[in-house]
Amino acid sequence: MTVLTDRPVASLDFLSLELTSRCQLTCPGQCYAEAGPTQGHGSMTAENWHRLIDEAAALETSTVQFIGGEPTLHPAFTELVEHALRVGLSVRVHSNFYKVRAEHWALFEDPRVSVATTYYSDVAAEHDAITGRTGSHTATRAAIVEAVSRKVRLRVTIVDHGNGQRAERARAEMAGLGVTASVDKVRAVGRAAGGLLPSTSSLCGRCANGKAAVLPDGRVAPCEIGRFLATGNVQEKPLAAVLASPEWAQARVSVPARTSADPCGPDCGPSDDSSSGGSSCSPMG
């Protein structure tokens, strides 16, 4: 069953800004954005992103999320976060925590900023096999420990690929470090689709419900996982115009409504669009 909510089509609480497709990791069996070390930053310029942040503020958006790829690799990352804070938006940064520069720690410590990262296993070899980068487990875990010591507002999502992956043990490890972690299933989008066409059954049911994502080429999607439903482009028209278009309305109605008795958890990993926590919502199936 598909339904549209009663909220105005241009109402936007949470906006993901996918700054780049570049990432130090490859995540060969997972990456929704098909990011990697050789990918670029897309056609959106720093000026485009600055303007988009202003448009989000004008729409009374409460939170913008900087995501990628690895958003901290974008040359304008710091200035864009500072701009978002300056216009009164809360900021979430979704980072792989592979390498954190000193200037970025200073940003992450701001109480208006929260950070999300993804973790896979308490065993380094298993984690590194999923990310495609030897040493990524050691680096990410060390950054998580550092974030805790700096009192950064941090949330961890453990994406479970199945096949005996030590996801629950990773969650217990995070709890031991004082970190709230949720476990989510890998979604059949991007590299995780294994060459198959993506399906709306992989979505949690909350896409486009007060949220949207802007991809590195300016296209607007219901969320970063629902990128295959992208419509309109903020390089061609204002964000409000995209959200008010018939094409966006069709994208919204194409997302299956969640009909189970349990409400969709607010973290909805891996995008983690909540600052208050909650249980993961499984995709519709």
C-alpha positions as CSV (number, residue, x, y, z in Angstrom):
1,M,0.0,0.0,0.0
2,T,1.3,3.5,-0.7
3,V,0.1,6.7,0.9
4,L,0.9,10.3,0.9
5,T,1.2,12.2,4.2
6,D,-0.8,15.3,4.9
7,R,2.2,17.5,5.3
8,P,2.9,20.1,2.5
9,V,5.1,18.7,-0.3
10,A,7.7,21.4,0.3
11,S,7.9,20.8,4.1
12,L,11.4,19.6,4.9
13,D,12.8,18.7,8.3
14,F,15.9,16.9,7.3
15,L,18.1,17.3,4.2
16,S,21.1,15.2,3.3
17,L,23.8,16.9,1.2
18,E,25.8,14.2,-0.6
19,L,28.9,16.4,-1.2
20,T,31.1,13.9,-3.0
21,S,31.4,10.3,-4.3
22,R,35.0,10.2,-3.2
23,C,35.8,7.9,-0.3
24,Q,38.9,6.1,1.0
25,L,36.9,2.9,1.2
26,T,35.2,0.9,-1.5
27,C,32.7,-1.3,0.4
28,P,32.4,-3.7,-2.5
29,G,29.3,-5.4,-1.2
30,Q,27.5,-2.4,0.2
31,C,28.1,1.1,-0.9
32,Y,24.8,2.7,-2.0
33,A,26.5,5.6,-3.6
34,E,29.1,3.4,-5.3
35,A,31.8,5.7,-3.9
36,G,35.5,5.1,-3.9
37,P,39.0,6.6,-4.0
38,T,38.9,7.4,-7.7
39,Q,35.5,9.0,-7.7
40,G,35.0,12.8,-8.0
41,H,33.0,15.5,-6.2
42,G,30.3,15.8,-8.8
43,S,29.1,18.9,-10.7
44,M,27.7,20.8,-7.7
45,T,30.1,23.7,-6.9
46,A,30.8,25.1,-3.5
47,E,28.6,28.1,-4.5
48,N,25.8,25.7,-5.4
49,W,26.0,24.0,-2.0
50,H,26.1,27.4,-0.1
51,R,23.0,28.5,-2.0
52,L,21.3,25.2,-1.2
53,I,22.0,25.6,2.5
54,D,20.3,29.0,2.4
55,E,17.3,27.5,0.6
56,A,17.0,24.8,3.2
57,A,17.1,27.4,6.0
58,A,14.3,29.3,4.1
59,L,12.2,26.2,4.1
60,E,12.6,26.0,7.9
61,T,14.6,22.7,7.6
62,S,15.9,21.8,11.1
63,T,18.9,19.6,10.2
64,V,21.2,19.1,7.3
65,Q,23.4,16.0,7.0
66,F,26.7,16.1,5.2
67,I,27.4,12.7,3.7
68,G,29.2,11.1,0.7
69,G,31.2,9.2,-0.2
70,E,33.3,10.7,2.6
71,P,32.1,14.3,3.0
72,T,35.2,15.5,4.8
73,L,37.2,14.9,1.6
74,H,35.3,17.7,-0.1
75,P,37.5,20.8,-0.2
76,A,34.7,23.0,1.0
77,F,33.5,20.7,3.8
78,T,34.5,23.0,6.7
79,E,33.2,26.2,5.2
80,L,29.9,24.5,4.3
81,V,29.4,23.1,7.9
82,E,30.2,26.6,9.3
83,H,27.7,28.2,6.9
84,A,24.9,25.8,7.9
85,L,25.6,26.5,11.6
86,R,25.7,30.3,10.8
87,V,22.2,30.2,9.3
88,G,20.8,28.3,12.3
89,L,20.7,24.7,11.1
90,S,21.6,21.7,13.1
91,V,24.3,19.7,11.4
92,R,24.9,15.9,11.2
93,V,28.0,14.6,9.6
94,H,28.1,11.0,8.4
95,S,31.8,10.1,8.2
96,N,33.6,6.8,7.8
97,F,35.9,8.0,10.6
98,Y,38.9,6.6,8.6
99,K,40.9,9.8,9.0
100,V,39.8,12.8,11.0
101,R,41.8,16.0,10.7
102,A,42.3,18.3,13.7
103,E,40.1,21.0,12.2
104,H,37.3,18.5,11.8
105,W,37.5,17.5,15.5
106,A,37.0,21.1,16.4
107,L,33.8,21.1,14.2
108,F,32.5,17.8,15.7
109,E,32.8,19.2,19.2
110,D,30.4,21.9,18.5
111,P,27.1,21.1,20.4
112,R,25.1,21.9,17.3
113,V,26.9,19.1,15.4
114,S,26.4,15.4,15.7
115,V,28.3,12.7,14.0
116,A,27.3,9.3,12.6
117,T,29.5,6.5,11.5
118,T,29.2,2.9,10.3
119,Y,30.9,-0.1,12.0
120,Y,30.8,-3.7,11.0
121,S,32.5,-6.1,13.4
122,D,34.6,-6.4,16.5
123,V,37.0,-8.4,14.4
124,A,39.3,-6.3,12.3
125,A,39.6,-8.7,9.4
126,E,35.8,-9.0,9.0
127,H,35.3,-5.2,9.2
128,D,38.2,-4.6,6.7
129,A,36.8,-7.1,4.2
130,I,33.5,-5.2,4.1
131,T,35.1,-1.8,3.7
132,G,37.7,-3.1,1.2
133,R,40.4,-1.3,3.1
134,T,43.0,-3.0,5.4
135,G,43.4,-0.9,8.5
136,S,40.0,0.7,8.4
137,H,38.8,-1.1,11.5
138,T,41.7,0.1,13.5
139,A,41.3,3.6,12.3
140,T,37.5,3.9,12.7
141,R,37.5,2.3,16.1
142,A,40.3,4.7,17.3
143,A,38.3,7.6,16.0
144,I,35.2,6.4,17.9
145,V,37.2,6.2,21.1
146,E,38.5,9.7,20.4
147,A,35.0,11.0,19.8
148,V,33.8,9.6,23.1
149,S,36.8,11.2,24.9
150,R,35.9,14.6,23.3
151,K,32.2,14.2,24.2
152,V,31.2,14.4,20.5
153,R,27.5,13.6,19.9
154,L,28.0,10.3,18.2
155,R,25.8,7.5,16.9
156,V,27.0,4.3,15.3
157,T,25.1,2.1,12.8
158,I,26.2,-1.5,12.3
159,V,25.2,-2.7,8.9
160,D,24.6,-6.4,9.0
161,H,25.4,-8.4,5.8
162,G,24.3,-11.7,7.4
163,N,26.3,-14.9,6.9
164,G,27.3,-15.0,10.5
165,Q,28.7,-11.4,10.6
166,R,29.5,-10.4,14.2
167,A,27.1,-7.5,14.2
168,E,25.6,-8.1,17.6
169,R,29.1,-8.5,19.1
170,A,30.0,-5.2,17.5
171,R,27.0,-3.6,19.1
172,A,28.1,-4.9,22.4
173,E,31.6,-3.6,21.9
174,M,30.2,-0.2,21.1
175,A,28.0,-0.3,24.3
176,G,31.2,-1.1,26.2
177,L,32.7,2.1,24.9
178,G,29.7,4.1,25.9
179,V,28.3,4.5,22.4
180,T,24.7,3.9,21.3
181,A,24.7,1.6,18.3
182,S,21.9,0.2,16.2
183,V,22.0,-2.7,13.7
184,D,20.5,-2.3,10.3
185,K,20.2,-4.6,7.3
186,V,22.2,-4.0,4.1
187,R,19.8,-2.6,1.5
188,A,19.8,-3.9,-2.1
189,V,20.9,-0.6,-3.7
190,G,24.1,0.4,-5.4
191,R,26.9,-2.2,-5.0
192,A,24.7,-4.1,-2.6
193,A,22.2,-4.8,-5.4
194,G,24.6,-7.2,-7.0
195,G,23.9,-5.9,-10.5
196,L,20.1,-6.1,-10.1
197,L,17.8,-3.1,-10.5
198,P,17.0,-1.4,-7.2
199,S,13.5,-1.8,-5.7
200,T,11.4,0.4,-3.4
201,S,11.1,-2.7,-1.2
202,S,14.6,-1.8,0.0
203,L,13.4,1.5,1.5
204,C,12.2,1.9,5.0
205,G,9.0,3.7,4.2
206,R,10.0,7.2,5.5
207,C,11.7,8.5,2.4
208,A,10.4,11.9,1.2
209,N,8.4,12.2,4.4
210,G,9.9,15.6,5.5
211,K,13.3,14.5,4.2
212,A,15.2,14.6,1.0
213,A,18.8,14.1,-0.3
214,V,20.7,16.1,-2.9
215,L,23.2,14.1,-4.8
216,P,26.6,15.3,-6.1
217,D,25.1,16.2,-9.5
218,G,22.3,18.2,-8.0
219,R,19.5,15.7,-8.4
220,V,17.0,15.4,-5.5
221,A,16.1,12.0,-4.1
222,P,13.7,11.0,-1.4
223,C,16.8,9.9,0.6
224,E,20.3,8.8,-0.2
225,I,19.3,5.1,-0.4
226,G,16.4,6.0,-2.6
227,R,18.7,7.7,-5.1
228,F,17.1,5.7,-8.0
229,L,14.0,7.8,-7.5
230,A,15.8,11.1,-7.9
231,T,13.9,13.8,-9.8
232,G,14.6,17.5,-10.5
233,N,17.9,19.2,-10.1
234,V,18.8,22.1,-7.8
235,Q,21.3,23.4,-10.4
236,E,18.3,24.1,-12.6
237,K,15.6,25.2,-10.2
238,P,15.3,26.1,-6.5
239,L,14.9,23.2,-4.0
240,A,11.3,24.4,-3.1
241,A,10.3,24.2,-6.8
242,V,11.6,20.6,-7.0
243,L,9.7,19.6,-3.8
244,A,6.5,21.2,-5.2
245,S,6.8,19.5,-8.6
246,P,4.5,16.7,-9.8
247,E,7.6,14.5,-10.3
248,W,8.4,14.8,-6.6
249,A,4.9,14.0,-5.7
250,Q,5.1,10.8,-7.8
251,A,8.4,9.9,-6.2
252,R,6.8,10.3,-2.8
253,V,3.8,8.1,-3.6
254,S,6.0,5.4,-5.1
255,V,7.7,4.7,-1.7
256,P,5.8,1.9,0.1
257,A,4.2,3.1,3.3
258,R,5.3,1.2,6.4
259,T,2.3,-0.9,7.5
260,S,3.6,-3.0,10.3
261,A,2.5,-2.4,13.9
262,D,6.0,-1.1,14.8
263,P,6.7,2.5,13.9
264,C,9.7,3.0,11.7
265,G,12.7,3.6,14.0
266,P,14.0,7.2,13.9
267,D,17.6,6.3,13.2
268,C,16.7,4.4,9.9
269,G,20.4,3.5,9.4
270,P,22.6,4.1,7.7
271,S,21.5,7.7,7.2
272,D,20.5,8.1,10.8
273,D,18.3,11.1,10.5
274,S,17.5,11.4,14.2
275,S,19.4,13.0,17.0
276,S,17.3,11.3,19.6
277,G,18.0,7.6,18.8
278,G,15.7,4.7,18.5
279,S,15.6,1.2,17.0
280,S,16.5,0.5,13.4
281,C,13.7,0.2,10.9
282,S,14.0,-2.8,8.6
283,P,13.2,-2.2,4.9
284,M,9.8,-3.2,3.6
285,G,9.8,-6.7,2.2
